[in-house]
């Protein structure tokens, strides 16, 4: 029975009354230690969030563009016209996408909304 307890198996009954014990591998943590670790993890997470926000503010102050770059409207309208032309010729969206180097979903969206 002692071997089972030492190998992380069944817990042995204890005569000691005290804080609830949680078994993590071979080390036992009491509830106070776990809440302390949780507080440290929460603090670290808030520090990470603040560093990321500071980095974004710094990038914006330097004039960096954030996010996906915009699509040139001239290219988009020309591609939409080509998609509609191929679609009226009876081509499938998969064939249109392969011919133009775009996905079938983008070809379908170009026909439906006028965007590519």
Secondary structure, DSSP 8 states (H G I E B T S, - for coil): -HHHHHTT-S----S---S-EEEETTEEEEHHHHHHHHHHHHHHHHHHHHHHHHHHHHHHHTT---SS----HHHHHHHHHHHHHHHHTT--HHHHHHHHTS-HHHHHHHHHHS--
